[in-house]
Amino acid sequence: MPFLESDRVLKAGSFRNMGSKVAFNYQDLEKQGEKYLADIKEQADKILADARREADAISGQSQQNGYEKGIAEGRKHAQQEIDEKANKLSEIAVQGKVATIVPALEKVAQTLLQEKDSWLYSWEQMAIELAARIAGKLVHRAIELEPELSTEMLRSTLELVAGTPEVTVYLNPDDYETLGEERDAIVKALSTCGKVTVQAEEHLARGDSRVETQHGSIDASLETQIERIASELISAH
C-alpha cells in the first residue's frame, strides 16, 4: 500500500487542537489514578485497622473466656472440695451417730423380741385357758344330754387307781341316780380294784368324780382334768 505524505503529516492546527485534548486527558487520568491509589490505601488501612481490632477483640475475648473459664474451674474445684469435705464430715457424723444409735436400736429390737415372746406366751396361755373353759362347758353339756358319757369318764378315773385294794368313788347325785341299783356292780366292772364303794356328793358337777384310796384322794372333776391338760399345753410352749 503506498504511503502518502498526506497521511503522516498533520496540519499544525490539527496538532494543536489534538495536543490540548491529550494533555487534558492525561492529567485527568493521573488524578483518577492517584485517587484510586488513595482509595486502595484507605481501604487497606481500614482493613488493617479492622483486622487489628478483630484480633484485639479475639485476644480480649480469649483472655476473658480464659479468665471466666479459670474462675468457673476454680469455683467448680472449690465446690468439689467443699462437697468432699461435707461428705466426709457427714460420714463421720453419721458414723458417730450410728455408733451410738445402733446399740440402742439393737437393745430396742431385743426388748421388742422379748416383749413379743412374752406377749405370744401370754396370748397362747390365754387362748389355751379359754379353750379349756369352753371345753369344760361343752363336756358338761354333752353329759347332761347323754348321761352315759359319765360312765366312760369314770372308767378313765378308775384306771388311775388300778390294783388298789379298796376305793371309794364319789359321784354327782344325778350321775349316781343314773347308774341306779347296779352302780356298785358297774363300777366294779369298770375297775380292777378290790372293794369299791360308790357314794353321792352334792358339790360335784355332772361328770365329775372323786376317788379316795388308802394313799389319798384323786380329784377327777372335769375342771381339774381340763386344767391339768391346759397346764401341760402351756408348759410345752
Summary of the structure (lengths in Angstrom):
residues: 237
radius of gyration: 65.7
end to end distance: 151.8
largest distance: 196.5
contacts: 573
relative contact order: 0.07
helix: 78%
strand: 9%
